[in-house]
Amino acid sequence: MAIANALRQAKDLGDELVVGVVSDEEIIANKGPPVLSMEERLVLVSGLKWVDEVIANAPYEITEEFMNRLFNEHNIDYIIHGDDPCLLPDGTDAYAQAKKAGRYKQIKRTEGVSSTDIVGRILASAKDTKICEDHQGSYREARNMNCSQGDESHVDGRHISHFLPTSRRIVQFSNGKGPGPNARVVYIDGAFDLFHAGHVEVLKKARQLGDFLLVGIHTDQTVSEHRGTYYPIMNLHERSLSVLACRYVDEVIIGAPWEVTKDMITTFNISLVVRGTVAESNSFLNGETDPYAVPKSMGVFRMLESPKDITTTSVAQRIIANHEIYMKRNAKKEASEKKYYAEKKYVSGD
């Protein structure tokens, strides 16, 4: 979500936004292994509503050669980055050349939802919880029996979000338009935790089935009840804004009910309710009430073939599988983030 808000701010500075997605090799050399692959990051960035063009395999450092390519081939006027430092392994500024050329502009970073913060939350939850996936993609949670449900690691202040949602931020992310009187409204719901390429692709397919895509975001309590104590990793407001940033989404219900009711279908004039074939929780298949029973009985339900098999669990497992690498990287990043917050000054514009 921090990336989405950064790109929203960047778009406000001009007419077209071109985004460079740094290659896996460059990330490994400068920061360590990426959580998401280049292909997954390209899908995510291309799916953001403020992005007009994407450059794949961009360098981590803005070199003079790459800068000239941006100016000459892509007609770039300015190169943008947040107010937090972007340093190379030797401690020098990755954007020094752009600043020297007078073609650099700065935007305000989004507190509390950096990749470092998200990785930190996953690592904290993994300290006493083993997360795994069965063959259907459902959550199973095997808790360390020596730890109580209220273990301090889950509520440790180091991983409490600094993000403060406001009505203005929601407006900035919203399209601000409702469906037309004869619009075909498609509804899809879920947690949309750790918003990833799989989410983008299924939302794209859902949007193609109608004129207006309405997305229901489940509450933190609902997600926790169906997926385990340590979920969701991102809170309701963070997840809602992540979904709103997607170019295929027209509107979200912040705190949607678990069951899709007839009243809800009538209220939002929903023509079709869809669900992806790749899903985190299939608990209703094991004896619980089917949340889609009503739209199924009305003949307005459809399963969507998910284009990707990536899930929130699989993303979390990548981090957990390489926890030592990420713990070392996060220790360094958290130190710099603590310094950032300690020395933070007001930056106009958001």
C-alpha angles and dihedrals in degrees: 000000000000089000091049093052091046091054091046089055092045092052090053088062094062149001101265130028122212115188126200115211109206117232122251090244093054092048092050091050094048107027110007131258116343118236092219125045122242091256092052092047091049090054091049096048094042088052094059114105095227097054119099101173137010128209112204124213095019117175120254091229120057097233123188090250094052092043091055089049089054092050097044105034102030101029092234117178100184140016114221134205138158126266091256114093121261106204134183120228090266091056097253124132114267089209098047094113093052091049091048090052091051091239099112127108128182131219133191118264121232109246122229102010104077120134087250090057093048092048088049092054092051093048091048093051090047093057093086103007129074112208121198140161129229124216092274094053095252124145121253118181123202108190124202101250091218090066125077123222089252095054111162093231090073094054097033108144090229089075102036108119118254089200113119111195118214133185088243092059091051090051091049090055096041128092089221093216131107127210120282119252093262098033120136103235116205119197128202127167140190146116096279088198118176088009105233145169092278090060092049093051096048091046089052091053091046092051091053089062094065149001099265130033117209115189124198115211114202120227122256089250093052092049092048092049093053102034109029143278097287095054142132099043091195120046125242096266093047091049093046094053091046089057093043089055090062113103092222095058121089101178141355134210105222104216101010118192119257092235121056105227132198090243090055092050090051095044094054095033090236115189098182136018115203137185129189121242090230108066137154099225128041094161092132088065088064098064102293122120113281105244089207097051094110099050088044091054089049093050094241100110127102136174114228121212104238110229092212134036095213114124138178088257094053091050091050090047091056089059095042092048089056096034096138092056093046094044091055092045093046092048089060094042094046090053090054091044091052088051090048092054093043092053098031117139130190114277116193119235129039 
